[in-house]
Amino acid sequence: MKQARPGGKERSTRVGVLMNIPALLQAHGVDPQPVFERSGLEMTHFADPDHKISYLKLSYLLAECVEATQCDHFGLLLGRSAEPSHLGIAGYVVRVCADVETALAKLTDYFDLHDEGGEISLCVGPKLTLLGYTVIQPGAKAMDQIHDLTIAFAFGLMRRLCGPAWRPSQVLLSRRRPASTAPYRNLFGSMPQFNAEKSAVAFSSEWLQQPVSSADKLMLRHFELEAAESRRLRHLQLVEALSRQLQLDLLEGVCSAQATARNMGLNRHTLRRRLKAEGTGFRLELDKVRRTLSGQLLEGTNISVAEIAGLMGYSSSSSFIRAFSRWTGRTPNEWRHSRP
């Protein structure tokens, strides 16, 4: 199946837990080989968890898996089978940290070494903490499956770090409510909130102080040195780093060059100067991120246009509608209704 290539940089992801896809297809009575072929992927590559594949092709593969199995919660099953080690170096770091808060902070630091197409976020409040995931790859398909996969993994990770007594306060999924919700209730122990603005597991902040039973200072130092070397060899360019930060900032209600620059460890004038040297500017990159995020919310949820306008930092729906029409040639509602 030939797929149209969208604009923007095509990101990659390690195979990791995706190596379980062939077995999961077979468990549903489906021959995996034709499914991989239709997605433009070599099934033999999925025997190596460190092999890197296109994030877009991963999304096409998940869409094909749902079509072949007629299982609307395929991503949920895949995420349930995940182990921390499937994340590679990021997963190894998590397992040897002293406590849960340190482990999750390290996960957000090193997650991009595993997955360039999505972003892990950690929002710590006095009573409640949210561990979330946002897709930052433009043009990705099967968004519902990606959100199911990553939040099922996050749920399992917290169980492994905290023990079986851990329970989420709430599970949020940025996807439409599926026809059958029983698999979600069975896994999470309660009904998730569908059509959420972002996908996350919410839990009491008291769990952040929980010691990690497999903590090891020497191994942590070793894995962090490995991570630093990996990052040096795969250094993110400024524009890509800005795109990642803007995704997080918009979802947290931040929409200014000064705040984003501060979150990147820069001052506003330095960020402006470096962006100019790259041939772009803050407003241009902000609009690219707004276009991607708003498109995902229009396609994957029933959130109103007015709510999306607010999330994107617009003071009015009309301002957002004009901007979206300029980006796509269609109004938000026209674009939403045109999606398959």
C-alpha positions in Angstrom: 0.0 0.0 0.0 1.6 3.2 -1.1 1.3 6.0 1.4 1.5 9.8 0.7 4.4 11.4 2.4 3.5 14.5 4.4 5.5 17.7 4.8 8.1 18.0 7.6 10.9 15.8 8.8 10.1 12.1 8.9 11.1 10.8 12.3 12.1 7.3 13.4 11.5 4.9 16.3 13.3 1.8 17.6 11.4 -1.4 17.0 11.2 -2.1 20.8 7.9 -3.6 21.8 6.8 -3.6 18.1 8.8 -6.9 17.9 5.7 -8.5 19.5 3.4 -7.6 16.5 4.0 -10.8 14.5 3.0 -13.0 17.5 0.0 -10.8 18.3 -1.2 -11.0 14.7 -0.8 -14.8 14.7 -2.8 -15.0 18.0 -5.6 -13.4 16.0 -5.3 -15.9 13.2 -3.7 -13.5 10.8 -0.6 -14.2 8.7 1.8 -11.3 9.5 3.8 -11.3 6.3 1.2 -9.6 4.0 0.4 -7.1 6.7 4.0 -6.0 6.9 4.3 -5.9 3.1 1.3 -3.6 2.8 2.9 -1.3 5.3 6.2 -1.1 3.4 8.2 -2.8 6.2 10.4 -5.9 6.3 9.1 -8.3 9.0 12.6 -9.7 9.6 13.7 -6.3 11.0 11.3 -6.8 13.8 13.4 -9.5 15.4 15.9 -6.7 16.5 14.5 -4.3 19.1 17.3 -1.8 18.3 16.4 -1.6 14.6 15.0 1.9 13.6 12.0 2.3 11.4 10.0 5.2 10.1 7.5 6.5 12.6 5.0 7.0 9.8 5.4 3.5 8.6 4.9 2.3 12.1 1.5 4.2 12.1 0.6 2.6 8.8 1.5 -0.8 10.2 -0.8 -0.3 13.2 -3.6 0.7 10.9 -3.1 -2.4 8.8 -3.1 -4.6 12.0 -6.4 -3.2 13.0 -7.9 -3.8 9.6 -6.5 -7.4 9.4 -7.6 -8.4 12.9 -10.7 -6.3 13.2 -9.4 -5.7 16.8 -10.0 -2.0 17.6 -7.8 -2.3 20.7 -4.8 -3.9 19.0 -2.5 -1.1 20.3 -3.8 -1.6 23.8 -2.8 -5.3 23.7 0.6 -4.4 22.3 1.2 -1.9 25.0 0.2 -4.4 27.7 2.9 -6.7 26.5 5.7 -4.1 26.8 8.6 -4.2 29.3 10.9 -1.3 30.3 13.7 -3.0 28.4 11.8 -2.5 25.1 12.8 1.2 25.4 16.5 0.4 25.2 18.8 2.7 27.2 15.9 4.8 28.5 14.3 1.7 29.9 17.5 0.5 31.5 18.0 3.9 33.2 14.5 3.9 34.6 15.0 0.5 36.3 18.1 1.5 38.3 17.0 5.0 39.6 16.7 5.5 43.4 13.0 6.5 43.3 10.0 6.8 41.0 10.3 10.6 40.6 13.9 10.3 39.4 13.0 7.4 37.2 10.2 9.3 35.4 12.4 12.4 35.1 15.1 10.3 33.4 12.5 8.7 31.2 11.5 12.1 29.8 15.2 13.1 29.4 16.1 10.0 27.4 12.9 8.9 25.7 13.9 10.6 22.4 16.7 8.0 22.1 14.0 5.4 21.6 11.2 7.4 19.9 11.6 10.5 17.9 8.0 10.7 16.8 6.4 11.2 20.2 7.2 13.0 23.4 6.8 11.8 27.0 5.7 14.5 29.5 5.7 14.6 33.3 3.5 17.2 35.0 4.0 17.1 38.8 1.4 18.8 41.0 1.1 19.0 44.8 -1.5 16.3 44.8 -1.6 14.8 41.3 1.0 13.8 38.7 0.4 13.2 35.0 2.6 10.9 32.9 1.6 11.6 29.3 2.5 11.1 25.6 2.1 13.4 22.6 2.6 12.5 19.0 4.8 15.1 17.2 5.2 13.3 13.8 3.0 15.1 11.2 0.9 12.8 9.1 0.8 9.8 11.5 -2.1 7.4 11.1 -3.8 5.1 13.6 -3.5 7.8 16.3 -5.9 5.9 18.5 -3.7 2.8 18.5 -0.6 4.8 19.2 -2.2 6.5 22.2 -3.6 3.1 23.4 -0.1 1.5 23.1 1.8 4.2 24.9 -0.6 4.7 27.8 -0.9 0.9 28.3 2.9 0.9 28.5 2.9 3.8 30.9 0.4 2.0 33.1 2.5 -1.1 33.1 5.7 0.8 33.8 4.2 2.5 36.9 3.1 -1.0 38.2 6.6 -2.3 37.8 8.2 0.7 39.5 5.6 1.0 42.4 4.3 -2.6 42.8 0.8 -4.0 42.5 -0.6 -1.6 45.1 -0.3 1.3 42.6 -3.5 2.5 41.1 -4.1 5.5 38.7 -6.4 8.2 39.8 -7.5 8.5 36.2 -6.5 7.3 32.7 -6.9 9.9 29.9 -7.0 8.9 26.2 -7.0 11.4 23.3 -9.1 9.2 21.1 -12.8 8.6 20.4 -14.6 6.2 22.6 -14.3 2.7 21.1 -17.3 0.4 20.4 -16.1 -2.0 23.1 -14.7 -0.5 26.3 -14.4 -3.7 28.3 -10.7 -4.3 27.4 -9.8 -0.9 28.7 -11.7 -1.3 31.9 -10.1 -4.8 32.4 -6.6 -3.4 32.0 -6.8 -0.1 33.9 -9.3 -1.3 36.5 -11.7 1.6 35.7 -13.1 3.4 32.7 -10.7 5.8 31.0 -11.7 9.3 30.0 -12.0 9.1 26.2 -11.9 12.3 24.0 -9.3 13.8 26.4 -7.1 16.7 25.3 -4.0 14.6 25.9 -3.2 11.0 26.7 -1.8 10.4 30.2 -2.1 8.3 33.4 -2.8 10.5 36.5 -1.8 9.3 39.9 -1.2 10.6 43.5 2.1 12.5 43.7 2.9 10.6 46.9 4.0 7.7 44.7 6.9 9.7 43.4 8.8 9.1 46.6 8.5 5.3 46.3 11.9 3.6 46.2 12.7 1.5 43.1 13.6 -2.0 44.3 16.2 -2.5 41.5 18.1 0.8 42.2 21.8 0.7 41.4 24.0 3.9 41.5 26.9 2.4 39.5 24.6 1.0 36.8 22.8 4.3 36.6 26.1 6.1 36.0 27.0 3.5 33.3 23.7 3.8 31.5 23.8 7.6 31.6 27.2 7.7 30.1 25.9 5.5 27.3 22.9 7.8 26.8 25.1 10.8 26.6 27.2 9.2 23.9 24.1 8.2 22.0 22.8 11.8 22.1 26.2 13.2 21.0 26.1 11.0 17.9 22.4 11.9 17.2 22.4 15.6 18.1 19.0 17.3 17.7 19.1 20.4 15.6 17.7 23.6 17.1 14.5 23.6 15.0 13.6 20.0 15.9 14.3 20.7 19.6 12.1 23.8 19.4 9.3 21.8 17.8 9.4 19.3 20.7 9.3 22.1 23.3 6.5 23.9 21.6 4.4 20.7 21.6 4.8 20.5 25.4 4.4 24.2 26.0 1.1 24.5 24.0 -0.4 21.6 25.9 0.6 23.3 29.2 -1.0 26.6 28.1 2.3 28.4 27.3 2.5 30.3 24.1 5.3 32.9 24.1 8.8 33.1 22.7 10.2 34.1 26.1 8.6 31.2 28.0 9.6 28.6 25.4 13.2 29.9 25.2 13.4 29.7 29.0 12.2 26.1 29.0 14.9 25.4 26.4 17.6 26.9 28.6 18.0 30.0 26.3 17.1 33.6 26.5 14.6 35.0 24.0 17.2 37.0 22.0 19.5 34.0 21.6 16.7 31.8 20.4 15.6 34.5 17.9 19.2 34.9 16.6 19.8 31.1 16.2 16.4 30.6 14.5 17.3 33.4 12.0 20.6 31.6 11.3 18.5 28.5 10.5 16.3 30.4 8.1 13.2 30.4 10.2 11.5 32.2 13.1 9.6 31.5 16.3 6.1 32.4 14.8 6.7 30.1 11.8 7.7 27.1 13.9 4.8 27.8 16.3 2.3 27.7 13.4 3.7 24.4 12.2 3.2 22.9 15.6 -0.3 24.4 16.0 -1.2 23.0 12.6 0.0 19.5 13.5 -1.6 19.4 17.0 -4.9 20.9 15.9 -5.2 18.5 13.0 -4.6 15.6 15.3 -7.3 16.8 17.7 -9.8 17.4 14.9 -9.2 14.0 13.4 -8.9 11.9 16.5 -11.4 13.4 19.0 -14.8 15.2 19.2 -13.3 18.2 21.0 -15.1 21.4 19.7 -13.3 23.9 17.4 -13.7 26.5 20.2 -11.9 24.3 22.7 -9.1 23.5 20.2 -8.7 27.2 19.5 -8.1 27.8 23.2 -5.7 24.9 23.5 -3.7 26.3 20.6 -3.4 29.7 22.3 -5.8 31.7 20.2 -8.0 34.3 21.9 -11.0 33.5 19.7 -12.3 30.8 17.5 -12.4 33.1 14.5 -8.6 33.7 14.7 -8.0 30.0 14.8 -10.4 29.3 11.9 -8.6 31.9 9.8 -5.2 30.5 10.6 -6.3 26.9 10.0 -7.9 27.9 6.7 -4.6 29.5 5.7 -2.6 26.4 6.5 -4.9 23.8 4.9 -7.3 25.6 2.5 -10.2 24.4 4.6 -12.0 25.4 7.7 -11.5 23.2 10.8 -15.0 21.6 10.4 -14.5 21.1 6.6 -11.2 19.4 7.4 -12.6 17.2 10.2 -15.5 16.0 8.0 -13.1 15.2 5.1 -11.1 12.7 7.1 -11.8 9.0 6.6 
